[in-house]
């Protein structure tokens, strides 16, 4: 492999990693505040992409309406999921909520199959995203340039939200101790709903950008990206937003390099990613940037 | 879409075949189709073909109506084997049509073989599916033939000498077809400059395309299914790989064009069917009925599923019996039967059929050639 190819592969890895980062940030935010791994995150990602697909592809609305529309729809979905599936289990052991999250994930996937059918649909991609840009002899799709910008923007917004607003203060308090926060007079359920809404908006952003890069939508499209983003969040230190971004890029680059350097093993690219997940869980469960978990007594 | 909705919701529902004017018990034929999952287009198109046939003629044999029992195999191997099991044991079908793809037939075929119930794959082109089997059939040609024709077309008609392959390693079909193409292309004097691998459902193939581009090929051969071809073509074009793309029968689905858009423009493929390729009365009637029913152009998978029904009914008639063993025996002796894709003769479980070559021009399939075996 010569240098040109290596650089192009690195660019490919960064392009893919950017998408994982965007998704992983949503994963990690919900976990950081609620200590809940929301396995339905990947499926909310799928719903976001579908809503955008319907608004643009079927109703021919412009993107500046479709994208916020999709974000709004997923925010409602996130809040609804919390109301229906997680809130009744608020005082149950954490494992119950985790299992419920897996159940919600299956429910959304199969509802998707029933409602829109199993056949993939082509996503209409705006020219700005779909066209390829040449950087010297290297090529990058437009969407790959926009994804990091969008991720930084959303992360910036998120940091302001968490550290500069009253709601953010409540979120941080919640992440320490739910009971104490409740005793201080904070409407805990409202804060949690808010958290899910924001997390779901991040998922919708990821879903739309993903379907710009790989221009199709199908009801099971969220499964693998969801797992990869979860891995990225663990690698970065789950709960840590900057860590999730870094983790996303690491996963993307590892995946591309697996294929680039060992073409015969292309079929095992997912296995490599999940081997990293297992490695981190065994050796450094707190991830690259995470703090070791303190047991609450 | 409504139809697939119902199917996936209920999992299984029974279609009344013909009007049951006579009180005779219907003959049940099982449909083991991909109504959801990775290659849902094939199963749904196959199902459309069978419904077209129902509109065209009263499906009746030995004075008994035909009834279809549909099971969704979700484009999955294990589900396909389970579906075959269920059709045989619970529904006591006389014969099974589907799965549509080779990998699933390699799983479902042995189940039917063991139960001694004939099973026919409308479009299962991998040679292994019928090898050494008495009860497994296909309504299409086999991949050694298709791969050979593709390689000759590339080498002789297109004049290319450096081929690159992107092969879906999760599909027996793609692996087999890729090998048959590569063998013939090298035999002719061409060179395979890069072989890259992916698996079904992979979205990102930028790494593979980068490696292929670096090998400087003058044709890209992708013996995969439509969704994988479309996504790969988009990324090939984005990375500046502008060589012609050649594919197999797996390219034939509307999703290829919907997803691939401009990237698949000019794509050529070897396949089973083009509305202009066959002109016998049954073929013409099928095309007309299909257009009226679905308001779109007919496709290979529908036509081959309809052919599978015709092959089974012809066998039942010749056998004069609905015992699965007698049907299988008669199916093996199918000769010059008129179907919606010309005529069909079955040898060693395989249909002897011509290859049709098509090219995508302005989003429409243009007919290039028919190559007879």
HADDOCK unambig.tbl for C-alpha pairs under 7 A between the chains (distance, minus, plus):
assign (segid A and resid 5 and name CA) (segid B and resid 210 and name CA) 6.84 0.50 0.50
assign (segid A and resid 5 and name CA) (segid B and resid 214 and name CA) 6.96 0.50 0.50
assign (segid A and resid 9 and name CA) (segid B and resid 207 and name CA) 5.97 0.50 0.50
assign (segid A and resid 9 and name CA) (segid B and resid 210 and name CA) 6.95 0.50 0.50
assign (segid A and resid 12 and name CA) (segid B and resid 206 and name CA) 6.21 0.50 0.50
assign (segid A and resid 12 and name CA) (segid B and resid 207 and name CA) 6.74 0.50 0.50
assign (segid A and resid 114 and name CA) (segid B and resid 5 and name CA) 4.81 0.50 0.50
assign (segid A and resid 114 and name CA) (segid B and resid 8 and name CA) 6.10 0.50 0.50
assign (segid A and resid 114 and name CA) (segid B and resid 9 and name CA) 6.07 0.50 0.50
assign (segid A and resid 115 and name CA) (segid B and resid 5 and name CA) 6.31 0.50 0.50
assign (segid A and resid 116 and name CA) (segid B and resid 1 and name CA) 6.94 0.50 0.50
assign (segid A and resid 117 and name CA) (segid B and resid 1 and name CA) 6.12 0.50 0.50
assign (segid A and resid 117 and name CA) (segid B and resid 4 and name CA) 5.94 0.50 0.50
assign (segid A and resid 117 and name CA) (segid B and resid 5 and name CA) 5.89 0.50 0.50
assign (segid A and resid 117 and name CA) (segid B and resid 36 and name CA) 6.91 0.50 0.50
assign (segid A and resid 118 and name CA) (segid B and resid 36 and name CA) 4.35 0.50 0.50
assign (segid A and resid 118 and name CA) (segid B and resid 37 and name CA) 5.45 0.50 0.50
assign (segid A and resid 118 and name CA) (segid B and resid 40 and name CA) 6.20 0.50 0.50
assign (segid A and resid 119 and name CA) (segid B and resid 36 and name CA) 6.69 0.50 0.50
assign (segid A and resid 119 and name CA) (segid B and resid 40 and name CA) 5.63 0.50 0.50
assign (segid A and resid 119 and name CA) (segid B and resid 41 and name CA) 6.32 0.50 0.50
assign (segid A and resid 120 and name CA) (segid B and resid 255 and name CA) 6.95 0.50 0.50
assign (segid A and resid 121 and name CA) (segid B and resid 255 and name CA) 6.68 0.50 0.50
assign (segid A and resid 121 and name CA) (segid B and resid 258 and name CA) 6.80 0.50 0.50
assign (segid A and resid 121 and name CA) (segid B and resid 259 and name CA) 6.59 0.50 0.50
assign (segid A and resid 122 and name CA) (segid B and resid 255 and name CA) 6.98 0.50 0.50
assign (segid A and resid 122 and name CA) (segid B and resid 258 and name CA) 4.81 0.50 0.50
assign (segid A and resid 122 and name CA) (segid B and resid 259 and name CA) 3.91 0.50 0.50
assign (segid A and resid 123 and name CA) (segid B and resid 259 and name CA) 6.74 0.50 0.50
assign (segid A and resid 132 and name CA) (segid B and resid 238 and name CA) 5.18 0.50 0.50
assign (segid A and resid 139 and name CA) (segid B and resid 239 and name CA) 5.45 0.50 0.50
assign (segid A and resid 140 and name CA) (segid B and resid 239 and name CA) 7.00 0.50 0.50
assign (segid A and resid 141 and name CA) (segid B and resid 238 and name CA) 6.15 0.50 0.50
assign (segid A and resid 214 and name CA) (segid B and resid 203 and name CA) 6.38 0.50 0.50
assign (segid A and resid 214 and name CA) (segid B and resid 231 and name CA) 6.38 0.50 0.50
assign (segid A and resid 215 and name CA) (segid B and resid 259 and name CA) 6.10 0.50 0.50
assign (segid A and resid 216 and name CA) (segid B and resid 259 and name CA) 5.88 0.50 0.50
assign (segid A and resid 256 and name CA) (segid B and resid 207 and name CA) 5.62 0.50 0.50
assign (segid A and resid 259 and name CA) (segid B and resid 207 and name CA) 6.10 0.50 0.50
assign (segid A and resid 259 and name CA) (segid B and resid 208 and name CA) 6.82 0.50 0.50
assign (segid A and resid 260 and name CA) (segid B and resid 207 and name CA) 5.40 0.50 0.50
assign (segid A and resid 260 and name CA) (segid B and resid 208 and name CA) 6.70 0.50 0.50
assign (segid A and resid 260 and name CA) (segid B and resid 211 and name CA) 6.96 0.50 0.50
assign (segid A and resid 263 and name CA) (segid B and resid 196 and name CA) 6.11 0.50 0.50
assign (segid A and resid 263 and name CA) (segid B and resid 197 and name CA) 6.67 0.50 0.50
assign (segid A and resid 264 and name CA) (segid B and resid 197 and name CA) 6.86 0.50 0.50
assign (segid A and resid 266 and name CA) (segid B and resid 197 and name CA) 5.69 0.50 0.50
assign (segid A and resid 266 and name CA) (segid B and resid 198 and name CA) 5.78 0.50 0.50
assign (segid A and resid 267 and name CA) (segid B and resid 169 and name CA) 6.69 0.50 0.50
assign (segid A and resid 267 and name CA) (segid B and resid 197 and name CA) 6.71 0.50 0.50
assign (segid A and resid 267 and name CA) (segid B and resid 198 and name CA) 5.59 0.50 0.50
assign (segid A and resid 267 and name CA) (segid B and resid 199 and name CA) 5.60 0.50 0.50
